């Protein structure tokens, strides 16, 4: 039934009750729809606000994580600073000691010096000595020594393997070497095997309480041999080297004192002395340049070499006629652009030595050095 509309009564609009009720219901519905729409808009806005705030919070945390960094606690080691071995002094300390040693020996470098009695080389020897070579000679039957050429201290490299072996034998006493140590000794001396000498030095370290103790014990052995100038290096080896002791600064005159004392039996018991000299008399052919190629009837020696200053330092120490009081200990050092050039120079020097050794005649071996 249609809702009655408005009627005109006396010029005024009149509405029925039903019409007014229907109109109120329509208005309520519109208000509810508007309220619902407003509520929806408000909720959407609130949700968007929450999303934006959360997003901002996440970004804020990311920024905090990236900004908050902890500085490195330990400084980066200075260039050329080698990591210190346990118990070893700092590299700067070692470098200062070696610099002082070099300066001291450089100040006393000389062309020709004789000590003791008698000349060990012919008068014309100095005129034909190969250039750039330092030589020291010591008689086994007297206290005579003679030097020619540059006597500046230089790294001992593998010639120091002999003092390592002698020191371990001395530390072992009457027990001698173990089976493994004898195998290592053979490889270390006859083949100049680095790992073998490291194994031997490791045993010396265990006997003497570590690197400082082993190095200082070697100092004592050198001292007993008459070398009171040399200090065995303890600093970590630089690139191209594998041993601490091989970096010992050893001039020819001090090195020849040690090898003379070894040949005379001043450092070890007789059987141990012969053990070491026997190894030095059987150097493999690939390393028999220098003293091993000069035609000596009997020679015990050890070579050493290493890269230095863009070239090579090459050296040898040994004993010519080690079983005779007329024999001599010798040390030769040179610097060359290549290893091959260095070995060739040492071979020429050994041949020069064979031509210029003055004849010696002694009835008995000389005396051992007296430790100061």
Buried (B, 14 or more C-beta within 10 A) or exposed (E): EEEEEEEEEEEEEEBEEEBEEEEEEEEEEEEEEEEEEEEEEEEEEEEEEEEEEEEEEEEEEEEEEEEEEEEEEEEEEEEEEBEBBEBBBEBEEBEEBBEEBBEBBEEEBEEBEEEBEBBBBEEEBBEEBBEBBBBBBBBBBBBBBBBBBBBBBBBBBBBBBBBBBBBBBBBBEEEBBEEEBEEBBBBBBBEBBBEBBBBBBBBBBEBBEBBBBBBBBBBEBBBBBBBBBBBBBBBBBEEEBEBBBBBBBBBBBBBBBBBBBBBBBBBBBEEBBBBBBBBBBEBEEEBBBBBBBBEBEEBBBBBBBBBBEEBBBBBBBBBBBBBBBBBBBBBBBBBBEEBEBBBBBBBBBBBBBBEBBBEBEBEEBBEBBEEE
